[in-house]
Amino acid sequence: MLPLSVLDLSFVAAGSTPADALRNTLDLASHVDGLGYTRFWVAEHHNLPSVASGAPEIMIGQIAAVTERIRVGSGGVMLPNHAPLMVAERFKLLEALYPGRIDLGLGRAPGTDPVTSYALRRLQEERGRDDFWERLQELMLLETRSFPDGHPFRKIEVMPSGVPLPPIWLLGSSDYSAHLSARLGLGFAFAHHFANHDAEDSMMSYRRGFQPSQWRETPHAILATAVICAETDEEAERLASSADYNFVLRMRGEFGPIPRPDDALAYPYSDSERALVRRNRERLFVGSPDTVRELLRPLIEATEPDELMITAAVHDHAARKRSYELLVGLFD
């Protein structure tokens, strides 16, 4: 059976508040924990009215407290926004509180617009370049205490001591993180739900290039994709109309809450907007359980994931929970 996991962005739905979205995330986590899902990851985004959570490490602690066995992690922490020492401290603390249940997923992008990114980083040392690799090295050296002799960071002991850093996963929507995670012997998660890069190329590149390390002995590739499932194809299409309309709005630079299906269905799409929706449907799988299984089958066969991670931008919280229920056992 292909393990299933969840990527939840704490989507804000039209007519509700960001606080409602955060409570819905906790409720969804408890729900899928009972359904047998493997992981529940939350993301880091900033200055987006459609996404309520900008602090995944806080949400991880709250989610772990209301669940019993599911692994909880970040999908991901955007490393350019944070000092590696702070990331190490926070995730070792989480691991100490919930041993064996925490994942540290790391992203290379800032998760926001340039102005907000500047506000997040403006009091850090400004390097004017992509420093993800440098930050990742520093994080790993802090864990292994392998800084060279004479380096000032060699004296740092990340607290709480005696607690390992949770498993590290690199997130990617291109081949960069696929190659890097393979070379370093880390886990890899490919963001098919928004990537333009070919998923098969990234997933197979990671698997072919994987080098065993102190972090992981064997490769583990997660395929993250968007799925909206309902009892019938018709109901699934109705629910997905919100995601279609929201995608068109995002392409116009409007990042508002997830629209109601009635509003989405009433929207007069232009021909160019309908073309946008059709292209996005290559990354969004919609239908009844049987339909979703057949739609996803070619992608699963091509990418050979060790795990399928589902994200669902659905306006109605009960319908989103039902979507995850219907996927259980679908990919035996």
C-alpha positions as CSV (number, residue, x, y, z in Angstrom):
1,M,0.0,0.0,0.0
2,L,1.3,3.5,-0.9
3,P,1.5,5.5,2.3
4,L,-0.5,8.7,2.4
5,S,0.3,12.0,4.1
6,V,-1.1,15.5,4.3
7,L,0.3,18.9,3.4
8,D,-2.0,21.5,5.0
9,L,-1.5,25.3,4.4
10,S,-4.2,26.4,6.8
11,F,-6.1,27.9,3.9
12,V,-8.5,30.7,4.9
13,A,-11.9,30.2,3.4
14,A,-14.2,33.1,2.3
15,G,-16.6,33.9,5.1
16,S,-14.3,32.7,7.8
17,T,-11.2,34.0,9.7
18,P,-7.6,33.0,9.8
19,A,-8.1,31.9,13.4
20,D,-10.8,29.5,12.0
21,A,-8.3,28.2,9.5
22,L,-5.8,27.4,12.2
23,R,-8.4,25.5,14.3
24,N,-9.4,23.6,11.2
25,T,-5.8,22.5,10.7
26,L,-5.8,21.1,14.2
27,D,-9.1,19.3,13.6
28,L,-7.9,17.9,10.2
29,A,-4.7,16.6,11.8
30,S,-6.6,14.8,14.5
31,H,-9.0,13.4,11.8
32,V,-6.3,12.0,9.5
33,D,-4.3,10.7,12.5
34,G,-7.3,8.4,13.2
35,L,-7.4,7.5,9.5
36,G,-3.9,6.1,9.5
37,Y,-2.1,8.8,7.5
38,T,1.7,8.8,7.8
39,R,2.6,12.5,8.1
40,F,1.0,15.9,8.6
41,W,3.1,18.8,7.3
42,V,2.4,22.5,7.5
43,A,4.0,25.2,5.4
44,E,5.5,28.7,5.9
45,H,4.1,31.6,4.0
46,H,4.0,35.3,4.8
47,N,1.8,38.2,3.8
48,L,-0.8,35.9,2.1
49,P,-4.4,36.5,3.1
50,S,-5.2,33.0,1.9
51,V,-2.8,31.3,4.2
52,A,-3.1,31.7,8.0
53,S,0.2,30.2,9.3
54,G,3.6,31.8,9.0
55,A,5.1,29.9,11.9
56,P,5.2,26.1,11.2
57,E,7.2,25.2,14.3
58,I,4.5,26.6,16.5
59,M,1.8,24.8,14.6
60,I,3.8,21.6,14.7
61,G,3.8,21.7,18.5
62,Q,0.1,22.3,18.6
63,I,-0.6,19.5,16.1
64,A,1.6,17.0,17.9
65,A,-0.3,17.8,21.1
66,V,-3.7,16.9,19.7
67,T,-2.6,13.8,17.8
68,E,-1.2,10.4,19.0
69,R,0.9,8.7,16.3
70,I,1.2,10.6,13.1
71,R,4.5,12.3,12.3
72,V,4.3,16.1,12.2
73,G,6.6,18.4,10.3
74,S,7.3,21.4,8.2
75,G,6.7,21.5,4.5
76,G,8.6,23.5,5.0
77,V,10.7,25.9,7.0
78,M,12.0,28.5,4.5
79,L,15.6,28.4,5.5
80,P,16.6,31.8,4.0
81,N,14.3,33.5,6.6
82,H,16.0,31.9,9.6
83,A,19.3,31.6,11.4
84,P,20.3,27.9,11.3
85,L,20.9,27.9,15.0
86,M,17.3,29.0,15.7
87,V,16.0,26.2,13.4
88,A,18.1,23.6,15.2
89,E,17.0,24.8,18.6
90,R,13.3,24.9,17.8
91,F,13.2,21.5,16.1
92,K,15.3,19.7,18.7
93,L,12.9,21.1,21.3
94,L,10.0,19.7,19.4
95,E,11.8,16.4,19.1
96,A,12.4,16.3,22.8
97,L,8.7,16.9,23.5
98,Y,7.5,14.4,20.9
99,P,10.3,12.0,20.2
100,G,10.2,10.1,17.0
101,R,7.3,12.1,15.6
102,I,8.9,15.3,14.2
103,D,10.1,16.0,10.6
104,L,12.2,19.0,9.5
105,G,11.4,19.9,5.9
106,L,13.5,22.7,4.5
107,G,12.7,25.0,1.6
108,R,14.9,27.2,-0.5
109,A,12.5,30.0,-1.3
110,P,11.4,32.8,1.1
111,G,7.7,31.9,0.8
112,T,6.6,35.4,0.1
113,D,7.0,38.5,-2.0
114,P,10.3,40.5,-2.2
115,V,9.3,43.3,0.2
116,T,8.1,40.9,2.9
117,S,11.2,38.8,2.4
118,Y,13.3,41.9,3.0
119,A,11.3,42.6,6.2
120,L,12.0,39.1,7.4
121,R,15.7,39.3,6.8
122,R,16.7,42.9,7.0
123,L,18.4,42.7,10.4
124,Q,20.3,39.6,9.4
125,E,23.6,39.8,7.5
126,E,22.8,40.7,3.9
127,R,24.7,38.6,1.5
128,G,22.9,39.6,-1.7
129,R,22.9,36.0,-3.1
130,D,21.3,32.6,-2.7
131,D,22.8,31.3,0.5
132,F,20.6,28.3,1.0
133,W,23.5,25.8,0.7
134,E,25.6,27.8,3.2
135,R,22.8,27.9,5.7
136,L,22.1,24.2,5.2
137,Q,25.7,23.3,5.8
138,E,25.7,25.4,9.0
139,L,22.6,23.6,10.3
140,M,24.1,20.2,9.7
141,L,27.5,21.2,11.2
142,L,25.7,22.4,14.3
143,E,24.1,19.0,14.7
144,T,27.3,17.0,14.1
145,R,29.5,19.5,15.9
146,S,31.9,19.2,13.0
147,F,33.1,22.8,12.6
148,P,36.8,23.0,12.0
149,D,39.2,23.6,14.8
150,G,39.3,27.3,15.7
151,H,35.8,28.1,14.3
152,P,33.8,30.1,16.9
153,F,30.7,27.9,16.3
154,R,32.6,24.8,17.3
155,K,31.8,25.7,21.0
156,I,28.0,25.9,20.5
157,E,26.0,23.1,21.9
158,V,22.4,23.2,20.6
159,M,19.9,22.9,23.4
160,P,18.3,20.7,24.4
161,S,21.4,18.6,24.4
162,G,21.2,14.8,23.9
163,V,18.3,15.2,21.5
164,P,18.8,14.5,17.8
165,L,17.7,16.9,15.1
166,P,14.6,15.4,13.4
167,P,15.0,13.8,10.0
168,I,15.8,16.5,7.4
169,W,13.9,16.6,4.1
170,L,14.7,19.0,1.3
171,L,11.6,20.3,-0.6
172,G,11.8,21.1,-4.3
173,S,9.9,22.1,-7.4
174,S,12.9,21.7,-9.7
175,D,15.9,19.4,-9.9
176,Y,18.1,21.5,-7.6
177,S,16.9,20.0,-4.3
178,A,16.6,16.6,-5.9
179,H,20.3,16.5,-6.7
180,L,21.3,18.2,-3.4
181,S,19.3,15.9,-1.2
182,A,20.6,12.8,-3.1
183,R,24.2,14.0,-2.7
184,L,23.8,14.7,1.0
185,G,21.8,11.5,1.7
186,L,18.6,13.3,2.9
187,G,14.9,12.8,2.3
188,F,13.3,14.6,-0.7
189,A,9.8,15.9,-1.3
190,F,8.7,17.1,-4.8
191,A,6.1,19.8,-4.9
192,H,4.1,18.6,-7.9
193,H,1.1,20.7,-6.9
194,F,2.8,23.9,-8.1
195,A,5.9,22.8,-10.0
196,N,6.5,23.4,-13.7
197,H,9.5,21.0,-13.7
198,D,8.9,17.4,-14.7
199,A,8.1,15.3,-11.6
200,E,9.5,12.1,-13.1
201,D,12.9,13.8,-13.8
202,S,13.3,15.1,-10.3
203,M,12.1,12.0,-8.5
204,M,14.2,9.6,-10.6
205,S,17.3,11.9,-10.4
206,Y,17.0,11.8,-6.6
207,R,16.7,8.0,-6.5
208,R,19.5,7.4,-9.0
209,G,21.9,9.8,-7.3
210,F,21.2,9.0,-3.7
211,Q,24.3,8.4,-1.5
212,P,23.8,6.8,1.9
213,S,24.8,9.1,4.8
214,Q,24.6,9.5,8.5
215,W,21.3,11.1,7.9
216,R,19.6,8.3,5.9
217,E,20.7,5.0,4.6
218,T,18.2,4.6,1.8
219,P,16.3,7.1,-0.4
220,H,12.8,8.2,0.4
221,A,11.0,10.3,-2.1
222,I,7.6,12.0,-1.3
223,L,5.4,13.2,-4.1
224,A,3.2,16.1,-3.0
225,T,0.2,16.7,-5.2
226,A,-3.2,18.4,-5.1
227,V,-6.3,16.1,-4.9
228,I,-10.0,16.9,-4.4
229,C,-12.1,13.8,-3.9
230,A,-15.8,13.4,-3.3
231,E,-18.5,10.7,-3.5
232,T,-19.2,11.6,-7.2
233,D,-17.3,13.3,-10.0
234,E,-20.0,16.0,-10.1
235,E,-19.6,16.9,-6.4
236,A,-15.8,16.8,-6.7
237,E,-16.0,19.2,-9.7
238,R,-18.2,21.5,-7.7
239,L,-15.7,21.6,-4.8
240,A,-12.8,22.0,-7.2
241,S,-14.4,25.1,-8.8
242,S,-13.1,27.1,-5.8
243,A,-9.6,26.0,-6.5
244,D,-10.0,26.8,-10.2
245,Y,-11.3,30.3,-9.5
246,N,-8.7,30.9,-6.8
247,F,-5.9,29.9,-9.3
248,V,-7.1,32.4,-11.8
249,L,-7.2,35.1,-9.1
250,R,-3.7,34.3,-8.1
251,M,-2.5,34.6,-11.6
252,R,-3.9,38.2,-11.5
253,G,-2.0,38.8,-8.3
254,E,-5.0,38.5,-6.0
255,F,-4.3,36.2,-3.1
256,G,-7.5,36.2,-1.2
257,P,-9.3,33.5,0.8
258,I,-10.6,30.4,-1.0
259,P,-13.8,31.4,-2.8
260,R,-17.2,29.7,-2.2
261,P,-18.1,27.2,-4.9
262,D,-21.3,29.2,-5.8
263,D,-19.2,32.3,-6.4
264,A,-16.7,30.3,-8.4
265,L,-19.3,28.7,-10.6
266,A,-20.9,32.0,-11.3
267,Y,-17.7,33.6,-12.5
268,P,-17.6,34.4,-16.2
269,Y,-14.3,32.9,-17.4
270,S,-12.6,34.3,-20.4
271,D,-11.1,31.9,-23.0
272,S,-7.6,32.7,-21.7
273,E,-8.7,32.1,-18.1
274,R,-10.2,28.7,-19.1
275,A,-6.9,27.8,-20.7
276,L,-5.2,28.7,-17.4
277,V,-7.5,26.4,-15.5
278,R,-7.0,23.5,-18.0
279,R,-3.2,23.8,-17.6
280,N,-3.5,23.9,-13.8
281,R,-5.7,20.8,-13.9
282,E,-2.5,18.9,-14.9
283,R,-1.4,19.4,-11.3
284,L,-4.8,19.0,-9.7
285,F,-6.6,15.7,-9.6
286,V,-10.4,15.9,-9.2
287,G,-13.1,13.2,-9.0
288,S,-14.7,10.3,-7.2
289,P,-12.3,7.7,-5.7
290,D,-12.2,5.6,-8.8
291,T,-11.6,8.6,-11.0
292,V,-8.9,10.0,-8.9
293,R,-7.1,6.6,-8.8
294,E,-7.1,6.4,-12.5
295,L,-6.0,10.0,-13.0
296,L,-3.1,9.6,-10.6
297,R,-2.0,6.1,-11.7
298,P,0.3,7.3,-14.6
299,L,2.0,9.9,-12.4
300,I,2.5,7.3,-9.6
301,E,3.9,4.7,-12.0
302,A,6.2,7.3,-13.6
303,T,7.6,8.8,-10.4
304,E,7.6,5.7,-8.1
305,P,7.1,7.7,-4.9
306,D,7.7,6.1,-1.5
307,E,4.8,8.2,-0.2
308,L,2.0,10.4,-1.6
309,M,1.4,13.7,0.2
310,I,-2.0,15.3,-0.5
311,T,-2.9,18.9,-0.3
312,A,-6.6,20.0,-0.8
313,A,-7.7,23.6,-1.2
314,V,-11.4,23.1,-0.4
315,H,-13.7,25.8,0.9
316,D,-15.8,23.6,3.1
317,H,-13.9,22.0,6.0
318,A,-16.2,19.0,6.3
319,A,-15.8,18.3,2.6
320,R,-12.0,18.6,2.9
321,K,-12.1,16.0,5.7
322,R,-14.3,13.7,3.6
323,S,-11.9,14.0,0.7
324,Y,-9.1,12.6,2.8
325,E,-11.3,9.8,4.1
326,L,-12.1,8.7,0.6
327,L,-8.4,8.4,-0.4
328,V,-7.6,5.9,2.4
329,G,-6.6,2.5,0.8
330,L,-7.1,3.9,-2.7
331,F,-3.5,3.2,-3.8
332,D,-3.0,-0.4,-2.7
